[in-house]
Amino acid sequence: MTHVSKKPLLGCIADDFTGATDLANNLVRAGMRTVQTIGIPSDADAIDADAIVVALKSRTVPVEEAIAQSLQAYAWLKAQGVEQIYFKYCSTFDSTPKGNIGPVTEALMDAIYGPGQGFTIVCPAFPENNRTIFKGHLFVGDVLLSDSGMRHHPLTPMTDANLVRVMQSQTQRKVGLVEQSCVAAGPDAIRARFLALQAEGVGVAVMDATSNQDLHNMGEALAGMPLITAGSGVAIGLPHNWKVRGVLQANAHADTLPPAKGYQAVVSGSCSVATNAQVLHWRQAGQPAFPVDPLAIASGTDVVQQALDWAIPQLKNGPVLIYATAEPTAVKAIQNQLGVAHAGELVEQALSNIAKGLVQAGVRQLVVAGGETSGAVVQALDVERMVIGPQIDPGVPWTSVTSKVCGDDTVHVTLKSGNFGTNDFFAKSFSLLKAA
């Protein structure tokens, strides 16, 4: 199908790699041809797509570094000619009291509108994945964010579900709220509320959302807003704005990937509740699994080689799992011994080297669980761009990449946010590729 648009319409800056594919997945499902870049491209060549997602690894880096990366991504996207900028963060609003979501939002607003000027939204809601916002409070399923497993996150523990309060602690601009009753009333009511908040001096508005319809209402009201900050859910309502203008024609085959081949493996570094359940499900089913011990890595043991020596002979028999996933108490004990940052770096480096070794051994279908792990793995595989394919579970698609590690051969990769996916996600992922 011929596309009307000549330049990309939407330019997205994602603060981690799984979040980037999550966002790209929603755009592809809405019929937007979407290209995801790994980091900021070094060239200024025009990209033929309706949407571009620049995947950064900026969620947990120092604030100044996150701001610098995000502004560089914005400048590159602006040069591509995009109409709207979308700063994407996690649906559980992963941050610390110092940032990075608030400071990056402010820096982008200053760059787009001018210092201290402008207006944008905050909305990590994704009802399809049980992330909803009501009265400014973020819920994970039926519990407040602060009562969910996110309160134990090793890098960004979330102990306050009030997003107005959390965001206000991270930004100099005044933060307000658009309540769910207003969102449900439709786009005109939302736009009127935006104007009222701006008259009160509000620069950032937290948006309630409890259903996909809320996201569609919101999407229509956001037409023409230069900057949006949100999780991936808000993206489902944006493509409509360009369709009604006649500059976008939905592509029903936007998620087509090349046929899958090669061996299968899972590399898991996430310690979220969901990923713990997925690892347990895999092991209880009697599937082969190898645990990575951070303390062994720290002691000098060549855990990478041990894992590869264990895995490679088994690949011909079916998929294998290599994991550093653990329960919160075990993670805390390791962090107490090694330090939070050092423990994370050791695991990321080991898992990324294991993934690289697996691909060199013939793995061409690779599931990676965890945002930080995904970032490290994609960088180790020297991937520059990802083509977004079919959805496995809400927020998690397969992608195809070319990796210099295996001579520019095609590798199918899925980058799963730690919090996403059903218990049988790992096995289901490979079944989907086989069926396709």
N, C-alpha and C positions, 0 to 999 in steps of 0.2 A: 504494500500500500504506500502511495506517495505521501510524504509528509510536507506540510505547508511551511513549517518553520525552517529558516535558513541558519539561525543561530540557536545555541542552547537556550532554553527558556528558564530553567531553574538550576542554580549553582549551589551545591550543598557542601558544608564543612562538617565532617563527623569527627568526634573526639576519640573514637577508637575504631578498630577494623570491623568487629562484629556489628557494631552500631551502624557502620556505613552500609554493610550488606543488608541489614535489617531495613534501613531506609530505602535503599535501591530496590529491594524486593517489593515494597509497597508501591513504588513508582512504576515498576515493570508490570505489576498486576493491574495497574490502572491504564496500561497501554503506552507508557512513555518509554521510548528507547533510552536506556540508561547505561552510561559507562562509569565504572568506578576506578579511580586511580589510587595507587598506593603511594601516599605522600604527594607532594606538590611536583607536578611534572617539571623537568628541567628545560623543556622547550615550550615555545609559544604556539605550536602547530594547532590549528583549529580542530576541534573534535566534533565529529558528526553524530550528534545525539540530541535528544530533547532535554535530557537532564544529565548533569555531571555531578558525581559524588567524590569529593576529595577525602580520602581516609587518612586521618592523622592518628598518631599515638600520643595524644596530648592530655588524656583524662587525668593522669596522676603525675605528670611531670611538674616541675616548679611553675608557679603561676606566670612568671615573666616569660618562660619558654613557651607555655601554652598560648599566651597572647601573641607572641612573635610569630609562631607557626600559623595561627589562625589568620592573622593579618596578611601574611604572605599568601595563604590560600585564597583569601578574599581578593587580593590584588590580581592573582592569576585568573580567577574566575571572572572578575570584572573585565579583564582583557579579552576573555572569550565572548563577551557580549551578553551575559545572562541578564535576565530582567529582574530576578528575585534571588535573594540570598537566604539560605536555610542553615542555621547552626543547629546541628543534631547532637543530643546527648542521650543518656540512657533513660529508659522508662522508669527506673527507680532513682533518677536524679542523682546519680553517684557523684558526690563531691565532698569536700571538707568545709569546715567553717571559713577557711580562707579562699575557697574556690575549688575547681576552676571555672564553674559555669558562670557565675556572676561577673567576674573580671573579664572573661572573654566576651560575654555579651556587651558589657560596657565599652570595651575596646572596639568592637565591631560597630556599635551605635555611634561612637565618636567618629569613626572613619567614614561612615555612611551619611550620618546626619549633621555632624559637627559636635564639638565638645559639649556635653551636657544636654544635647538636643535630642529630639525624635521620640518615637514610641514603638514598642514591640510587645510581644507576648511571651509567656512561659507556659508550656503545656506538655509534660511528659506522658500524658494519658495514652493508653493503647488498650481499650476495652476488650478487644479480641484476645489479648494476652493477660486479661485480668488486672490491668493497671488503670484505675479510675481516679478522678479527682472530684471531691465534693466539699463545698465550703472551704476551698483552698487546701484541703488535706488529701494527701496521696495515699491511696489504698492499694495493697497487693492482695488480690483476692478479697476476702472478707475482713482482713485485718489492716490496721494502719501500717504504713511503711515502717514506723519505729517499733512495731511489734512483730515484724516479719524477720526472716532470716538475714535481711540486709543490715540489721543492727550488729551482726557479727562479721560484716565484710572486712577482710584483712587490710584493705587499703583505704576504703571509703565507707566506714561504718555510718549508717544513716539512723540517727536517734531522734530525729524530729520530723514528723509527717506534715507539719504546717509549711507549705511551700512559700507562702507570703513571708513568713518569718525567716525561713532559710535563705530565700533570695535577697531579702532586705539586708541580711547580715553580710552579703557578698557584694553589694552594689551601692553606689552613692545616689543613684536615681531613686525616686520614690516608687514603691511597689504597691499596686492595688489588686483588685479581684473582680473578675467577671463571673458571677454565680451561675449555677447550672440552670436555674429558671430562666435567666436571660438567654443563655446559649440555646436552650430548647425552644425559645420563642422565635428563633430564626435569624438570618443574616442582618436584616434591618435593625433588629433589637440589639444585636451585638455591635454593629457600627455605631449606633446611638450611644451605647455604653462606652465605647472607645472614646468618643468625643467628650463625654461627661468626665471620664477619668482624666483626660488630657487637660481639661479646664481646671481640674483640681491639682494639676502639677504632677500627675502620675506619668512616669516614663516607661514602666514595665508592668504588664498586667498578667497575673496568673489566671489561667482559664480553667474553669470546671469542665469536666466531660465525663459522662457515664455510659455513653453509647456511641456506636458508629455514626448515628444520625447527628449527634452533637458535633462530631468531627467534620461531617459534611457541611453542617451549618457554619461552623467556624471557618472551614476552607473557603467558602464563598465570601465570607466577610473579610478574609485576608487578601483578596484580590488587590494587587497593586501595592501592598505593604512591602517596602524595600527589604526589610529584614524580619525573618521569623525565627524564633528559637523554640525548639520542641524536641520531643522524642520522635519516633518514626510514625506514630499514629496520625498526626495532623496531615501527613503527606497524602493520605487517601482522599482528602477533600480538595486538594489543590489542582490536579489536572483538569477538572471540570472548568476552571476559569479560562484556560486557554482553548478548550474545546468550544465553548460558547462564542469565543472571539473568532473562531475559525482558523487559528494558527496551529492547532494540534489535531491530528487525526489518530485515534487510538490504533495501535498495532496489536492484533490478536496473537501474533507470533513473537512477541518481544522477549519471551522466556525460553526460546529454543537454544539448546546447547548441542555440541557435537556428541556422537555416541560415546559412552563410557567404555573403558578398557582397563586392563592391568589389575594389580593387587589392591587390596582394601585394608585401611587401618584407621584407628581412632587415636588421637593424642589429646589428653584432657588435663588441663591445669586448673580449671575453675574449682573452687571449693564452695559453690553456692548450694543451696538446698536442692534445687532441681538437678544439678549435675551429680551431686552425691547419690540421688535416687537413680539416675541413669546408669552410673557406674555399678551400683548395687544390683540393678536389674540385669545388667550384662553378666556380672559374675554369678549371680544366682541361676542364670540360664546355662551355666557351664561353659561360657565362652572364654577363650584364652585372654588373660589379663596380666600385666606386669606392673607392679607398683614402683614408683620412683621415690626414693627417700632423700629429702633435702639434707639431712644430717650426714648421710653417706657421701653425698656430693661435697659437702663442706669438709669432710675428713680427707678428701683427696681420692676417693674411690672413683674409678672410671665407670660411672653409672651409664653413661651414654653407650659405651661399647657393650656393657652387660645387657642393656635393653635390646640393642640391635642383634647381638649374638642370640638372644632368646627369640626375637621376633622373626628374623629373616627366614629361618628354616620352616616356620609355620605358615608363612604367607600363602603358599600354594594350596593350603587347606581351607582358607577363608580368612575373614577379617580378624585382626588382633587389636587389643586395646592396651595402650601404655598410659598410665595415669599418675598424677601427683595429687589428685583430688583427695580431700580428707575432711573429717568433721571439724567444726569450729574449735573444740577443745584441743585437738591435736595440732591444728594450725597455730593456735595461740602459744602452745608449748614450744613449737619450733621457732616462732618469732621471738620468744623470750630468750632463746639461746643464741639465735643468729642475728636478730634485728629484723624489723619488718621489711625494710628495703632490700637488705642483703639476701634474705630468704627468698623474696620474690624474684630477684635477679638471677639467683642460682637456678631456680626451677625453670624460669623462662629460657635461660640459655641452654640448659640441658634438654628441655623438650623441643626447642627449635632445632638443635643439632640432631636429635633423634628423628624428628620429622624429615630433615634433610637427608639423613642416612636411609630412611625408609623409601623416599622418592628415588634416591640413587639405586636402590635395590629393586625398583620396579613398581612401587605403589603409585597408582594413578587415580585412586579414589580415596580422598583423605578428609576425615572429619576432625575438626579442631574445636575443642570446647574451652571457652573462657576468652574474655576480651584481651587481656594482656598476653596470654599465650598465643592467641591468633595473630596479634601484631608481630610478635617475635618470630613466629613460624613463617608468615608471609614475607617478612624481610629476609629470613634465612634462605628462602626459596628464590629470592631475587625477582619477585613478581612486581610488575609495574602497573598492569591493568587487569581488571576482572570483568568478565561478561556474566551478567546476572541471569540465572536460569529459573527452573521451577521451584516453588515453595515446598519445603518438607513439613514444617510446622509454622504457625504464625510468626513472622519475623525472621525466619531462617530459610534462605534459599540455597540451592546448589549454585556454584559458579564454575566457569572454566577459565583457566589461566595457562599461560606458557611460562615455564620455569627454565632458566638457564642451567639449573642444577642437573637437568636431564636433557640437555641439548635442545632446548626450546620445544620439547614435547608438550602436548596438552595434558594438563592434570585437572581433574575435577576436585574442587575444594569446597567444603562448607565451613563457615566460621560461625559457631554457635555461641551466642551470649550465654553466660553461665546460668542465667535465670530462666531461659527459654527451653521449650521442648517437653514432650511427654516422656514417661519413664522408658519407653521402648525406642527412643529417638535414634540411637546408634544403628540398630538393626533396620529400622524403618528407612533410614537415609539410603542405605545400600539397596534396599528393595525398590525404592522409587527410581533410582538410576537404572536398575536392571529392567524395570517395567518400561521405562522410556526408551 
